[in-house]
Amino acid sequence: MKVWHFSEMAYHPAWPELRDSYRVVIPSRLFDPKIGADLYHRYLDEWALCDELGINIMTNEHHATVTCADSVCTIPMAILARETKKVRLLALGMPIGNRNDPIRVAEEYSMLDVISRGRIEMGFVKGVPFEISPANTNPADLVGRFWEAHDLILKAMTSHDGPFNWEGTHFHYRSVNVWPRPWQQPHPPVWMPVGSPGSAMEAAERGMTIGVLNTGWVRTPAIFEAYRKKAAEVGRVMTPQRLAYMALIGVGDTREEGERRADQILDYSRTSGIVASQFMNPPGYASPALSAQALKASGRGFRAGRIQSRDGRAIDPRRMTVAEAIDAGLSFAGTPDDVFDQLRAFYDHVGGFGHLLMMGQGGLLSHEETVANLSLFSEAVLPRLEELSA
Amino acid sequence: MQRIDIGEVSLEASIAGDGRPLLFLHGGDYFAQNRAFLDRMAQRRRVFAPRHPGFGGSERPDGFRTVHDLAYLYLDMMERQSLGDVVLVGSSFGGWIALEMCVRSVERIGHLALIDSLGVKFGAREERDIADIYALPTDELLRRTFFDPQRWVPDYGQLGDEEVTAIARDREATALYGWRPYMHDPGLRQWLHRVRVPTLVLWGENDGIVGPAYGERLSRALPDARFATIRQAGHYPQIERSDQVADAIEGFARSEVKR
């Protein structure tokens, strides 16, 4: 199993000043560039350390928010493409339905792939609903735009005989000719985060690797199963490497230490959903049936109730405890043995997966604590992962 | 539910009354709340009130992506139904469609009534003519939309699934057509001189989505328009003051003659 360290590069110093929304409308005067620079450098140092620890690197991006100061996922990738030598670099990822220029995305990924000598993995994301406002993209045709951008980017990265024409519904280019071409042939592996069996099937049809986030003990099995079934149906070779699961991981010399680290990382889950409600369900982002349910439950927003305990109770992410997160399958925490045992139970429960997306830093977890967390994981958990098999 | 078929496009519609035809083009939301206004107009007119493609129970053909498509569709509809001397009434988003129709052809249109219409950009690039309904907190949005929101905003929890799903489709389609550029067509203003038809521009005095000043400006930009406000009404005066708006439109359609 491959392990990937993920951090949102949170700008947590502004958290105490915010109440109803941590996103979209918050003024950037709350960002102190001097503090921000220190934070960027320490997060990059933690990723760079991963090269020695045998842990791969995952970035992402969000916009106009304090929960994730990584607003351009390919910028840390570009720095790390040179600072690291061994591990792979995944962006999960690029919101291609919200970026207006897919060719620029193809250029960024291709250039990164060449500089890193073939260590890039390309994530394409539809993006959470509150990304619509910062991008001012039309939520009602996001899905169509996403797939057209996906098709165009892959064609642009795999065409090497000079310009081709693209006059689609959403994008128009008369001379698509991306330089450089990528190192990996025909193109770097493609990932997509999914949250439902339906989108898992869309990914399976195309052989994409799926990253599953926050779906936990209750919702993950059906998503993985839908992927496996669809892959078999369309005759694609199924390997565990097509499936990835994200968990918040706190490991310590004692159970108390591991859980304390997880508790700080969990501030990611506690804050990332704090969004003014008008940005939670832009029209057309979800299906009319889902939007109708949200309208009927006005005020709750359609993402409410996503996190469930093992026995099906709804958990409020803003107040989730470590024990609840472990029960829900969102977190593995404690001693190395605890973490391995929890991971193995989850792995067996969902039928196995090939990538563990480890949120090894989140919220207020300090640099020293993050280094200790990642180092102990590398030393005492990572070597045991080959014991897992579905 | 009645339907109007326009070529391949089938729309949910209500059709009622007798007399000179009136085509009502609804706004982005609160479709059902237009009932009282339509009933009153139908006492004197043959009223056609289609639900736009992509809204409610009306399908949207794949190629329909802009308000221009809606304008051509309704021009087509008047032609296919052999309607003439039509009183064209557009509310909010429907006013935008009506303007797009009129700059193309007023051949079958006798009178135009615009009620708190959208569609035209007057201000500078950093001025917002039309409030961003997608970014306002719900309470403020409702206060800006209605003079008396308590009375007109439905309790969605009490409505059936089918009705609420239709409303979700209304909102989705409004976004599809109007998200960017936001609720206007940058090219429309330069063609407003082609709206060569007697026009009544009606505005809710308390409209907080697009204020009366915008209505006055729109009225001045049209070749043959007069402007009037409706007291104690927000963005949808035909909902909040249905009789008053219906009577104002009827009086206007009777008194002024197309030159």
Interface residues (C-beta under 8 A of the other chain):
Chain A: V24 V25 S133 N136 T137 N138 P139 A140 D141 A276 S277 Q278 F279 P282 P283 G284 P288 A289 S291 A292 L295 K296 A297 S298 G299
Chain B: R65 Y134 A135 L136 P137 T138 L141 Y156 G157 L159 D161 V164 T165 I167 A168 R169 R171 E172 A173 T174 A175 L176 W179 R180
